[in-house]
Amino acid sequence: MRIVLSARVEAELERHFAYGVGKFGRLVAERTFRRVRRFLFESLAAYPRIGVYLSGRDVYEAVIPRTPFVTFYRIDTATDTLTVVAFFHYAQDRETEWGKR
């Protein structure tokens, strides 16, 4: 399955990484984001339905193991594509940040 990151997710990854470097140092941030990328590009590619399906938003939600992050994604079976549409720190107010639907 092909994995695509939305522009919003790419920006959020950069923002969270920069924050992690500033707060915890480059080594810890790099280790954490290696886990994030491995989950996004390896685990989701192999097991796309690993997350919990949220029918109200038509997305899957998955907590990224051993990180403080949560991701939301959609699966298009016709094109065999998984699009990551949102990425949050678990403590963020997702409704305010992502908007209510």
C-alpha positions as CSV (number, residue, x, y, z in Angstrom):
1,M,0.0,0.0,0.0
2,R,1.3,3.5,-0.9
3,I,1.5,6.0,2.0
4,V,0.9,9.7,1.4
5,L,1.3,12.4,3.9
6,S,-1.0,15.5,3.6
7,A,0.8,18.9,3.5
8,R,-0.7,19.6,6.9
9,V,0.8,16.4,8.3
10,E,4.2,17.2,6.9
11,A,4.1,20.6,8.5
12,E,3.0,19.1,11.8
13,L,5.8,16.6,11.7
14,E,8.4,19.3,11.2
15,R,6.8,21.5,14.0
16,H,6.7,18.7,16.5
17,F,10.2,17.6,15.6
18,A,11.6,21.1,16.2
19,Y,9.8,21.3,19.5
20,G,11.2,18.0,20.5
21,V,14.8,19.1,19.6
22,G,14.3,22.2,21.7
23,K,12.8,20.5,24.7
24,F,14.5,17.1,24.8
25,G,17.5,17.4,22.5
26,R,18.3,16.2,19.0
27,L,19.1,12.6,19.9
28,V,15.7,12.0,21.7
29,A,13.7,13.8,19.0
30,E,15.4,11.8,16.2
31,R,14.8,8.5,18.0
32,T,11.1,9.4,18.5
33,F,10.6,10.5,15.0
34,R,12.3,7.4,13.6
35,R,9.5,5.5,15.4
36,V,6.9,7.8,14.0
37,R,8.2,7.3,10.4
38,R,8.6,3.6,10.8
39,F,5.0,3.4,12.0
40,L,3.6,5.6,9.2
41,F,5.6,4.0,6.3
42,E,6.1,0.4,7.5
43,S,3.4,-0.6,10.0
44,L,0.5,1.2,8.3
45,A,1.6,0.0,4.9
46,A,1.6,-3.6,6.1
47,Y,-1.4,-3.3,8.4
48,P,-3.6,-0.4,7.2
49,R,-6.6,-1.3,9.4
50,I,-4.5,-1.3,12.6
51,G,-6.3,1.8,13.8
52,V,-9.8,2.3,15.1
53,Y,-12.3,3.3,12.4
54,L,-14.3,6.5,13.2
55,S,-17.3,6.5,11.0
56,G,-18.3,10.1,11.8
57,R,-15.1,11.4,10.2
58,D,-14.5,8.5,7.8
59,V,-11.0,8.1,9.1
60,Y,-9.0,5.6,11.1
61,E,-7.3,6.7,14.3
62,A,-4.0,5.1,15.5
63,V,-1.8,5.8,18.5
64,I,1.8,5.5,17.5
65,P,3.5,3.1,19.9
66,R,6.3,4.4,22.2
67,T,5.6,8.0,21.2
68,P,3.2,10.7,22.4
69,F,1.5,10.9,19.0
70,V,-1.8,10.0,17.4
71,T,-2.5,9.9,13.7
72,F,-5.6,9.9,11.5
73,Y,-5.7,8.4,8.1
74,R,-8.0,7.4,5.2
75,I,-7.7,4.3,3.0
76,D,-8.6,4.3,-0.7
77,T,-8.8,0.7,-1.7
78,A,-9.4,1.6,-5.4
79,T,-5.9,3.2,-5.6
80,D,-4.3,1.1,-2.8
81,T,-3.4,4.4,-1.1
82,L,-3.4,5.4,2.6
83,T,-3.4,9.1,3.2
84,V,-2.4,10.4,6.6
85,V,-4.6,13.4,7.1
86,A,-3.8,14.5,10.7
87,F,-1.1,14.2,13.2
88,F,-1.4,15.3,16.9
89,H,0.4,15.1,20.2
90,Y,-1.9,13.0,22.4
91,A,-2.4,16.0,24.8
92,Q,-3.7,18.4,22.0
93,D,-7.4,19.2,21.9
94,R,-8.1,17.5,18.6
95,E,-11.6,18.9,18.2
96,T,-10.3,22.5,18.4
97,E,-7.2,21.9,16.3
98,W,-8.9,19.8,13.6
99,G,-12.4,21.4,13.8
100,K,-15.6,19.8,14.7
101,R,-17.6,17.8,12.1
